């Protein structure tokens, strides 16, 4: 595995663990109140702007993953879309990790 792939993998793991720590802390403090969490995202203009920034980034990443995966006929790449449930900080490096793997030898 190349050093670049290891960096992408480490960033994907960090992007999964670090945000999830805060999500779980919030749920432990407030219960499984998803509506309360969504309300907290819109508590002021700063957090609302961040939510929209990440939402637009997630949509752009999804479109890119799908377009790139169909173009390359790489059906493992779209699994990174599932990581958007954690966040862009996990999904983007995960997709880059998956995309940077060595190409398969073409069957003749």
N, C-alpha and C positions, 0 to 999 in steps of 0.2 A: 504494500500500500504506500502510495506516495505521501510525502509530507503535506502537500496541499489537501489531499483527501482526508488525512488525519485532522487537519485544522478544521475542515468543513464538518467532520463528524463530531469533534469536540465542541464546536459552536452549536451544532444541533442539540447535543446533549445539554449544554449550558442553557440554550434557548428553551429547552423543555423544563429543566429543573428550576431555574431561577424564577420565571414567571409563575410556575405552578406553586411554588412556595407561598407567594403572595395570595394567589387565588385560594389555596387551602386555608391559609391563615384567616382570610376573610370569612370563609364558610364556617370554620370552627368558631369564630367570634359571633357570627350572625345567623347560623343555621343555613339550611339549603334554600335560602330566599333568593332565587335567581332574579326576580323582579327588583329586589332591593339592590343587588349588585349592578344591574343595568341602570337603575336610578342614580347610583353613586358615580357611574361613568359620566353622567350629564350634570354633575353638581355645579359646575361653573364653566365659563367659556374655555378655559385652558384644558380641562379634561375632555370637554366636548370636541375641541379641535384635535386632540390626540386620538380620540375614538374614531373620528372621521379620517384622519391621516392613516391610521392602521387599517380601517375598513377598505379604503381605496387601494392601499398597498396590497391587501389580501386579495382583492378582486383582480388587480393587475397581475399578481403572482399566479393566481389560478388560471387566468387566460393564457399567460405565458407557458405555464407547465403543460396545459392541454395542447396548445398549438405546437410547442416544441416536441412533445411526446408523440403526437400524431405524425409530425414531419419526420422524426427519427425512428418511428415505429418502435418506441421504447415504452413498453407497457408497465414497467416497474415505477417509473417516474411519478405518475399520478398518485401513488401512495402518499407522497408528500402533502397532497391536498388535505389528507386526514389530519396532518400535524397542525393545520390551521386552527383546529379546535383548541390548541394550546396557544398558538400565535405565530405571527410572521417570523419572530425570532427563532423559532424552531423549524418551521416549514421551509424557509429559504435555504438555510445551510444544509438541511436534509436533502432538498432537491439537488443542490449543487454537488453534494456528496454522491448521490445516486447517479447524477448525470456525468460525473467525472470518472466513473468506473471504466476500466478497459473495454473497448468494443469487442463484441463477439466476432469470431471468425465466420465469415459468410459461407454458407453451405454451397457447394458447387454442384 
